[in-house]
């Protein structure tokens, strides 16, 4: 049905004007830590902390190897300066040992880091999936458009966040340990710098350390000023990429409809418009990345010769040997590199914060959906309770749709009681709220007011007009949401025959994308097969035979009547041919010449 009560898709249409360039362009470090912390206090914390300890230990080993290599630099270049060939051969042998130890440590570190990253990602993915699926929050988020493309956030942003968090934190740890290890070496090697200023003698002890500190602080400040807009741009890039990917997937899933309409030109225009958003944002990324690379490249290139220039006077005055000069150069590089962690990691930090912001927004959307669900008390949203008399009740049920004035709802209040074994038909003009009633009775539609009561201990099954058919084996698609292992193959084959799906009887074990392989009519007949398998106490059908011819429709209703004689059936339908399978009818009628809400009323069934 095409009606104003159709639920929104949750994926925003292509905007006619560009979105703000920096939608989440701010640091949210406290919120990001709150997002990361739960894993480290979770049930997996012992294994996680054990792996983290191994990774940290291996990082310390890498720093120790670098200290060893720094000392080797002095020895090696002194042998060159003195033309000591035996010492040269000994230094080469020492280097082979250093390189061998470094390779082993690097391999073990990479292995442990990747193991820890996957454990962390697995835990976070399961946590988000659990909360996203609980209380049907995924449906409410889509209804309200609270967060675009949650699938991309869960699959891609969690991967980026966990990977970058480990890389950045371990890099910071490595920088701190390197600084502690080399600052004393550089302080000792560089010695004091003495000069005269305004007639006063000035001595700066360990001047190379202070030089490295000033150089790194200045570089970090410039980098942050230049690169801060990248946070919002990376956030926007993920958003536009996900929107473009969604458009491609949607075209693939609706390939037949587009082909029948010859809608290639329209789809192409929409996809190009989505890609244009990517391109426009990419131009902003190019602009700011160009500035950032200019700063970082200049910073790193100057750092190559800067310590040599500063230490050159002592070397040429004979106070330093060539080996001492090269050791100072190496130590300065280590100290300056440690102090430059922020500069070197800025691009990764920006990407990390963008991923964290997207996950924080998804978490806020889930919290909002949970809060709305908890606040559904009948006056703020449709409340769902349990009934004690075994019937499905609607008490003062008022239906509305998102964006519609709460004081002008879609329907007038209705009182309805569907008792075991009863068969009701719901009819009315398109747009009168029939499909909304279907969702409200299922307990998934929050918009409106009043209460729905489901019978305790009774099973309810809802078959929508467009049946959901999962990818997998045909047997699993027939048994969904149960699994095919719960039924024997002979029962499933017989059921396919009863549902007039004889062509599929021998394909139970075939794995395919059945939503694309089966026609709408075949999918609806498959859904009736599910109903027979699950034997619900209450069966709700929303235009569940709209794709069937009258003969097949009659066969499906006859199958339900024969195989589920005690099941209460509520059908939403336009066809008059459905009426003969029901005992009572509720019809939605317009009020005030169509200006007022639709009012449901029980009316006689049409004569057979």
N, C-alpha and C positions, 0 to 999 in steps of 0.2 A: 504494500500500500504506500502511496505517496500522500503524506498528510503532514500538517504542522506539528503533529505529535511525534514525528520521527526524532530519535535521539541524535544529538550532534556527534560527529565522528571523533572529536578530541584533537584532530590535526587541523590546525588553523589554515584557512585558505591563503593563497598567495596574497600578501598585502599589496594594496594599490600604491602605498607610499613606503619607503624604506623604514624599517624599524630603527630605533636609536642605535647608534654605532657602538655604544658601550652599555648594554643592558645590565651586566653584572661586573662592571669594571672596578671592583673594590676588593681589598684584602679582607678576608673573613677568617683570620687565623684562629680565633677562639672557637668559632663554629666548626671550622675544619678539624680542630683537635677533638672536639666532641664527636665528630663523625668517625675519627680514626681510633679513638681510645677504647671503645667497647671490645674490640677483638683482643686487646692485650689484657683484659680482665675476664675473658670469656672462658668457657669450658675447655678451649683449645690452648689456653695460655701457657701451660707447661711445655707442650711441644714447641709452641711459637717462641717462647723465651729461650728454650734450649737451642733452637736453630739460630736465634738472634745472637746468643752468646758465642756460638761457633763462628758466625759471620764476623762479629766484632773482633774475636780473637784473630781471625785470618786477616782482618784489616790492620790490626796492630802488627801482625807479622809482615805485611807489606811495607808499613812504615819502617820497621826494623831493617828490612832489606834495603830500603832507600838510604837509611843512615849508613849502613855497610857500604853501599855504593858511593856515597859522598866521601867517605874516608878513602875508598879505593881511588877516587878521582885524584886526590892529592898524591898518593903513591905513584899512580900511573904517569901523571904529567911530570913529576919529579924525575922518574926514570928516563923520560924523553929528554928533559932538559939536560940531564947529566950523561946522556947517551949510554945508559947502563943496560946492555942487552940481556944479561942474565936476569936482572930485575924486571926487565920488560916481559920476558917469558913467564916469570913467576906471576906478574900482574895479570897477564892474559889467562893463566890457569885459575887465578882467583876470580876473574870475571866469569869464567865458565861456571864455577860453583855458584856465584851470585845469581847468574841467569837461570841455572837449573832450579835453585830454591824458589826464585820468583815465579817461574812457570808453574811449578807444582802448587804453590800457594794460590796463584791466580785462578787455576782450574778448580781447586777445591772451594774457593770463595764464590766463584760463579755458580757452581753446583748447589751450594748451600743457599745462596741468595735466591735462585730460581725456585728451589723447593719451598722456601719461606714465602716467596711472593705468591705461589699458587695456593698454598694453605690459606693465606690471608684473603686472596681473591675469592676462594671457594666459600669461606665463612661469610664474607660481606655479601656475596651474591645470594647465598641461601637466606641471609637475614633480610635483604631487600625483597627477594621473591616471596618470603613468608609474609611480610607486612603488606606487600603490594597485592597479594592474592587474598589475604585475610579480610573478612567482612566485605568481599567484593570491592575493595578499594580501587582496583584497576578500572572497574566500571564507573565508579563515581568520579575518578580523576578524568576519564574520557568525557563523561557527561558535562563536567564543569570546565573542561579545558584548562585544568590547573597546571599541567606540566606537559609540554610537547614531547613526543617520542620517548616515552619511558623505557621502551625496549632498547633504544640506543644508549641511554644513560646506564642501564643495568649491564649491558654487554660490553660497551666500550669505555665508559667513564670509570667504572670500577676497576677495569684492567689498567687504565692509565693511572688512576689514583694510587693503587697499591704499588705498581711498578715504580712510579716517580717518587712516591713516599720513601720507599726503601733506597732508591738511588740517591736521592737528595740527603736523607738523614745519614746514610753511611758515608756519603761524600763529606758532609759536615763533620762527622766524627773523625774521618780520616784527616780533614784539614786541621781540626783542633789538636789531634795527637801529633801530626806533622809539625805544627807550630811549636808545641811544647818541646818536641825532640830537637828541632833545628834552631830555635831562637837562641839557646845558650851557645850552640856552636858558632852561629853567626856573630853573636855578641863578643865572644872571645876572639874570633878570627879578625873581625873588622877593626877592633881596637878603638881608641879614642880619636876624635877629630878635633884638632886645636887650630884656632884662628883668632885674629884680632878684630874687634868690633868697637868702633868709636873709642879707640885707645884702650880698650879692656880686653884682656886675654879670655877667650871662651873655649871651653873644652866640653865636647859632647861624647860621653862614653857610649860605646856600642852604636855608633852613629848609623851604621848600615841597617840596624833593626828599626830605628826611628824613621829612616828613609823609606823602608818597605811599608811601614805602618801608614805614613802620610800618603804614600803613593796608592795603597789599596783603598783607604778611606775615600780619597778624592775620586778614584775610579768607580767605587760603589755608588757614591752619591750621583755622579753624572749618569751612570747606567740606569739607576732607578728613575731619575727625572726623564730620561729619554724613553725608557721602555714601559712605564706604567700603563699607558693606554692599551698595551697588548693583551692585558687580562680580559678586558671586555671584548676585544676583537677575536681572541681565541674562543671565548664563550659563544659569540655570535657565529663563528665559523662552524663549530660543532652543530649548532642549531640549524644553520642553513644546509649543511651537508646531510643532516638527518632528514630534513624536509625534502630534499631532492631525492634521496634514497627511497623515502616513503612514496613519492610520486611514481618512481620507477616500479616499485613493488605493486602498487595499486594498479598500474597499467597491466602488469603481467597477470595479476589475479582477475582482471576484468577484460582480458584480451578479446574474448568472444563478443561481448557487448560493444566494445569499441569498434571491432571489425564490422559488426552488423550495421552500426550507425555510420561507418566510414568516418570515424571521429579522429583519424590520425592527425589531421591538421590542428584540431583543437588541443589534443593531448600534447602534440609537439610544442605548441605555443606555451602551454602551461609548464612543461618541463623546461623549456628554454627560459621562461620567466623565473622559475625556481633556481636554475643554474646561474642566471644573471645576478641573483642575490649573493650566491657564492662568489662570483667574479668580483662584484662590487666590494664585498668585504675583504676579498683577497688583495685588492688594490690598497686598502688600508693597512693590511698586514705587511705588504711589500714596503709601503712608505715608512712604517715604524721599524720594521726589521732592518731596512737599509740603514737607518740611523743607528740602531743598536749594534749592527755588525761593524759599522764605521767606528763606533766608540770602542767596542771590544777588540777589534783588530788593531787599532792604534795602540790601545792599552797593552796588548800582548806583545806587539812588535817592539815597542819602546822598552818593555821589560827585558828583552833579550840582551840589549847592550847597556842598559842603564846601570847595572851593578859593576860592569867592567869599567865604565866611564868614571863612576864614583870611586872605585878602588884603584884606578890606574895611577894616581899620584904616588901612592905607597909602593906600588910595584916598580915604577921607574926610579923611585928614590932608593931602591934596593931593600926596602923593608919587607917585601913579600917575594917569595919564589914563584915560579910559574905554577907549580902545584898548589901553592897556597892561594894564588889568584883564582885558579879554576875551582878550588874548594869553596872559596868565598862566593864565586859566581853560582855554584851549585846550591850552596846553603841559602843564598839570597833568593834564588829561584824557588826553593822549597818554602821558605817563609812567605815570600810574596805570593806564591800560589795558594798557600793556606789562607792568607788574609784576603785573597781574591775569590774565595768560594762564591760569594754573592754575585760578583761580576760574571764569573764563568758559568754559573748555574742559573742566571736570570731567565733565559728563555725557557728552561725546564720548570723553573718556579712559576712562571706565568701560565704555562700549560697545566701544571699541577693545580693551581688555584682555579683555573677555568673548569677543570674536571670536578674539583671539590664543590664549586658553586652550583654546577648542574645537579650533582647528587644531593646537595643541601636543599635545592629547590624541589627535587622529587620527594625528599623526606618530608619537607613542609607540606607538600601536596597530600602525601599519605596521612600525615597527622591531621590535616584539615578534613580529609575524608573520614577518618576515624572519629573526629570530634563531631562532625555532622551526623554520623550514624548514631553516636551515643546520645545526641540531642533530639533525635526523632521521638517526640512525645505526643504526636497527634496535632499539636498546635503549630509546632515548628517541624514540618516534614511529616510524612505518613509513618505512623508507628506500627510495628509488627509485634503482635502478642501471640500467646497460645490460647486456643479455645478448649474448653473442657467437655463439650457435647459432641465432639467428633465431626463438627461441620466447619466449613470455611466461611468466615464472616467478614463483611465490610460494614463498619459503623461510621456514619457521617463522613463517608469517603468523598473528598473533593480532589479532583485531579487538575494539575497544572503542568506547564512546560517551562523550561528555562527561558528567562528573558521576558516572560509574560507577567503583567501586573498581578500581584497576589490578591488585590481587591477585585480583580476581574478574572476569576479562574476559568479553566476550560470547561469544567462540568459543574453542575449543581450537586449538592450532597446526595449520597445514595446509601440506602440500607439494603444489604444483600446477604442471604444465607444459602449456601449450597451444601446440601446434606448428602450423606453417603448414598450412592446409587442414582442420584438425580442427574438429569441431562438438560443443560441450559444452552440456549442459543443467544448470543449477544450480537445485535445488528445496529445499523445506523449509517448515516452518510459518512463519506470520507472526511477525516479531520475532526470527527466528533469525540475522539478520545478512547476508541475501542482498544487500540494497541497499547495505549498508556494504561488502561485498566488491566490489561494482560500483565504488564510489567509490575504494576502496583500489587496485584494479587500474588505475584511471584516474590514480592518483598524487596525488589531491587530498585524501585522508583521512589525517590524521596520527595519529589516536588508535589506539594499539595498539603492536605491535612486529613485528619481522621485516623482510623485504625483498621488494620487488617489482622485477623486472628486465624492462625493455622492450627489444625487439630493436632494435639499432642500424640505422638506415636504413629502418625499416619504419613504415608509417602505421597508427595506431590511431584508431578512431572509436567513441564511446560515445553511445548513444541512450537517454536516461532515459525513465521512464514518462510524465512530463509534458514534452513537447517544447518547447523554446524557439523562439518564432516572433517575430522582430523586426518592428517597425513599419516600413513602407516598401512597395515594390512587391512583388507576389507572386513575381516572378522572383527578387528578392534574397532573399526569405524561403526560397524553394526551394533556392537555392545557398549559403545561409549555412553557414560564415563566409566563403566566397568571394563574389564579386560576379557578377551576371548577365552582365556584359560578357565573362566568360571562356567563355560558351557561346552557341551560336546559338539563336534562338527556336524553331526547328523541333525541336531536340533536347529543349528543355524542355517543349514541348507534347506531344511523344510520350511523355515520361516521366510527365507528369500523367495521360495516358490509361492508361499501364501501371499506375499507382498507383490506378486507379479514381477519379480526380478529374476526370472529364470536364466537370463543371460549371464548372471553373476554367480550362479550356484557353484560353479567349479573354480571360482576365482577368490575364494575365501582367504587364501594365503598370499595373494598378490599384494605387493607393497606399491602404493602409488599416491599421488595427490588427488584423492577421490573427489574433492570439491571441484576440480577442473575436469575430471573424467566423466562424472555423472551429470546427467541433465537435471534441471530443477525438479522435474517430476520424479525422477529416480531418487533424488535426495529426499524428497518428501515421503516417498514410499519406504525408504530406508528408515526414516524417523518413526514411522508407524511400527516398523519392526522392533525398534528400540522400546517403544511403549509396551508392546506385547511381551518382550523379554523382561522388562522391569516390573510389570504388573503393579502400577501405582494405584493408590486408593483414590486419587484425584488426578484427572488428566485435563490439561488446559491446552487448547489448540487455537493458535492465532493465524487464520487463513492458511492452515496447514495442508489444504488440498487445492490451493489456488492454481497450481501448475498442472493439475490433473484433469483429465476429461471426466465427464459425469459418470461414466461406467466405472472408471478406476476409483473415483471418489466414493461411489457407493460401495465398491468392494472393500475399501479401507475402513469405512465406518461399519460395514457388516463384520469385518474382521475384529474390530474393537468390541462390537456388541457380542460376538460369539465367544471370543477369548477372554474378555474382561467384563463379564456380566455384572459384577458388583462394583465396578469403578464408576465414580461420578465423572461426568464429562461436561466441560464448559467450552463451547466453540464460538470463536469470533469469525464471522463469515458474511459475505455479501450475497452469495448465491442462495436462491430460494430452495434449491434442491437439497441443501443441507438440513432444512427445517424438519424433514420427516424422521430424522434420527434423534430428535430432541423432544422433550416434554413441555418445556417452559421457555419463554423468550423475554429478554430485556432489550428494549430498543432505546437508543439515544435520540432524543428529539430536540430540534433547535427551539429556543425561546425568544420572544420579542422580535419575531421576524428575522431571526438569525443574528441579532445583535447581542443577545444574552448568552449565558453559558448553556451548553447542552444538558438536558435533563433526562436521566435514565428513568424508564418506567416499564413495568411488566405489561406486556400486550399479548393477545392471543396469537398462537402460531397460525401461519397461513394454512388454508385447507389443502390437504394432500391432493 
